[in-house]
């Protein structure tokens, strides 16, 4: 047993300045892109919804003349 007080190990953080400098400029990107994910999902949902709507295509002489949305 130790007498005269407790001696706890001390951890001293040694930072690597080059690593911080290298990643410091990009540290904000994950925080920005995490907010873009819901917007991207909404955009994909809208595109899928828009493209899944049925349409009637009117063709004359082998060319598309008119497109009507059918509900």
N, C-alpha and C positions, 0 to 999 in steps of 0.2 A: 504494500500500500504506500501511496505517496502521502507524505505529511507536509504541511505548510501551504496547502492550497491545491487546486486542481490544475493540471497542466493538460490542456486540450490541444490537439494538433491544429495548426493554423494553415489555412489554404490561401495562398497568395496567387491571385489571377495574373498571369502574364499574358498581356494582349499582344497580338501580332499586328502591328501597324499596317503592314502591306496588305494583309487580308482584309482588314477593315476598309482600307482605301479602295481596294479592288471592288468590294461588294457594296460600299457605301452609296455609290451613285445609283445602284439598282435596287436598293432596299425598299423603295416606295412602290415598285412595280407590282408585287403580289397583292398589296392592299388595293391598288387601282383595279387590277384585273379581276379580283374577287367580286367586285361590283358589276363587272361587265357580263358575268355568267348569267344572271337572271335576264338581262336584256337580250342576250344571245338566244336564250331559251324562248323568250317571248317572240322574237323575230322568227325563229324556226317554227314555232307553233302557228304563227300567222301565215307563213308561207305554205305550210302543210294544209291549213284550213282553206286558204285561197285556191290552191291547186286541186283540192279534193271536191270542189263544187262541180256538180254535173252541168254540162253545157250542150246545147243543140247547135251543131255546125251546119250552115247552109253552103252547099258546094254547087257551083254552076261552071260547066266547061272545064272541070278539073281544078278550079281555083276556089279558095275559100272566099265567099262573098260576105257572109254575116255570121256572127256568133251570138246566140241568145242564151242567157242563163235560164236553166230549167229548175224549178223548185219542187 
